[in-house]
Amino acid sequence: MPIPLLSFPSDLLRDLFKECDPFDLYKLSQCSKRTRKSIMTNTSTNNWKIRGNDKKIFVLCEKSRYCFIKTTMPNAYEYAKQYPFFDLCMEPVKGMFIQYPNGGFPELFVHLLDTLRIRTVNELISPNETAPSCSFERYLELMRSVIERNLDVERLYCNTKGDECAIATFMELSNQINVTKAFHCDQPFPPGFQHHFTRFPEQIFLRDSHWFQLDQLISCSCTHIELEESTLSNQDIDLLLRKWKKNEALPNLQSLGISTKNVDNKSSILGMIPPINGNGNPRRYIRVENADKEVIDPVQVTKDDGTVGWLKVELGIRPIIKLLIVNSSSSVREIIRRSPIFESDTEEESEDEEGASDAS
């Protein structure tokens, strides 16, 4: 016997929808436009998150994951299996095979955003060139939909080698999105490209950072910064680190990695001529456990407020600058060895540690 669901009072509908999982709400929303509107009206915003691509869309509900899986078969069914969750424990993943709408992945993604009242996008990833989830233009439209809804995006990725106009549009739109955790861009940029971030997430990675100049780096509030193909020079790095020591730059920094062709042994950085390393015996290995960052044979540098950092500058075809910061939230492991640190170190050599300490 059919149940006149839409005739229920609003408070009862709210209680009913509160007990539904994402699959239940999606299936109900497919019954009619009125039913979907009722779900959107009587469902409060929640802490669910969403991510996906052309093949799968995940809705993350605390420790449970619900996966909408693309199929061309009309008869959808559900399954449950075990998958690693956060690489630490096994949590159930429930899946449901569905037919994507004519608008493909972007249309379904927006449909789930609105129907399930989701306010946080876990990941927003540009289409893969070898297996695109949608055209880059449709991806830009999806970004605009996120902006219109004023959603938080935890991680924003651009891995597509688009044309200059499309990439410029992507960067403009990225400034309008509240990216909270990570911005990752593999995109090469043309000479003369200019862009200024209006806000920074916790982490930033730029494969081609020739346009990310010293003034932006000084004001960067990220905790983790990785810049490749940079044009920063000895003088730039020296000024940056001197400002960092005086608390005039990089206020939240925990790790910094810069690859630049313009660092050499012609001038000093913090009074030291590159290469800059411990270069001694025993050798020192520093790892910040909670940041999953490490550096071998660095030298210690200290801010005016007593904060300790570990700096290493390597020369070569592509010079690299690494800086790890030790602060009150860091879990640091320091190992001192008499022998070189290589992956081929034997167990006997690894026992030659003079000390290993954890500090917070």
Disulfide bonds with the S-S distance in Angstrom:
none
